[in-house]
Amino acid sequence: MGILTTQLVACLFGFTAIIIGAFGAHALKKKFTPQQMESFETGVKYQMYHALLLLVLGYNLGFTTTVERTIPLLITLGIMLFSFSIYGLCLSGASGKKWKWLGPVTPLGGLLLAAGWALLFYNFIKNIV
């Protein structure tokens, strides 16, 4: 990913985190169980945290190396798989037709987020060690 793409994706994820969070807090509060509400909020939090990370990366990475271009890609894919699978699980569960196939998608998204952070760590220390 490049600078502009990373910044645009960050803004899109930040914007949608606010909209999805408000929708969950107001429209879905009565339809969700407390556990579904907690899971939904986790998805929103992780989406916003990582939208902010993408914004910071968009202004601070040089995007000149493969590593610097891969970090935001991993974070973007991680958000999509992690947060959006949680939204799907909660919404489908509330309707009584839980999409169980999304269950394995959530940890895969988390793994991509962790890989993005690990690669960022590597990017910081590669010149020190």
N, C-alpha and C positions, 0 to 999 in steps of 0.2 A: 504494500500500500504506500501511497505517497502522502505528502504533507496535507494537501488540500482534501484529499479523500478522507484521511484520518480525522481532520477537523470537522468535516461535514458529517461523518458517521457519528462522531462524538456528540455533536449538536442534536442529531436525529434521535440517538439513544437517550440523551438527557431529556429532550422534549417528550418522547413517548413514555419515559419512566414517570414523569409528572402526570401525564394523562392517564396512564394505566393505574398508577397508584391512587389517583383521585377516584377513578371508576371503581376500583376495588373497595376503597374506603366508604364510598357512598352507595353505589348501586348494588354491589355484591355482598355487602356486610350482612344483610339478612338472609342471603342464600347460602353463604359459606358456613361451615362448621368453624369453631375456633382454630382447629388444626389447619384447615384449608386457608383461613385468613392469615395465619402465621406463615405458612408456606408461600402464599401469594406475596406477602410483604417482604419475605426473603428474596424472592425473585426481583422485586422492584428495587430493593436496596442494592443488590449485586449489580443490577443494570445501571443504576445511578453511579455507584462507586466506580465502575469500570468505564462509564461514559466520561467521568471526570479524569480518569487515568488517560483515556484516549486523547482528551483535550490537552492535557499536559504533554503527552508524547508528541502530539501534533505541533507543538511549539518548541519542543526541546530536542527531538531526535533530528539527525541530519538526513536520514533516509538515503544514505549513500552506500550502505552495506546491505547484504542480504539479511543479516540479523536485524538491522534497524527497520527493514521493510516487513519482516516476518512477525515481529512483536505485535504491532497493531492488528495484523491479520488474525493471529491466534486469539487476541482479546475479543475482536469482533465476532469471530466464530463461536468463541466461548460464551459470550453474552447471548447470542442467538440460540444456542443449544441449551444452555443452563436456564436462563430466565424464561425464555418462551416455552420451554417444555414444562416448567413449573406452572406457568399460566394455563397451558393446555390441560395439564393434569387436574388443576383446581377447578377450572371451568367445566370440564367434562365430568369430573366427579360430582360437582354440584348438580349437574343435570341428570345424574343417575346412570350415565353411560361412560364410565371412566376409560380413557384411552390408555390402557396399561402398557402399550408398546412405547409410550413416551418415558416410562420409568427408567430404562437404561440410557436414555438420551441425556438426562440431567447430569449424572456423574461424568459422562463424556465431555459435556460442556465445562464442568468444573475442572476436569483434567486439562482442557485447552486453556482455561484461565490461569491455572497453576503453571502451565508450560510457558505462557506469555510472561508471567512474573519471573520465572526461572531464567528465561532468555534475557530479560531486562537486567537481572542480577549479573548474568554472564557478561552482558554488554558493558556494565559498569566496571567489572573487575578484570576484564581481559587484558588491559594495558598495565594493570598493577602487578599481576602475578607473573 
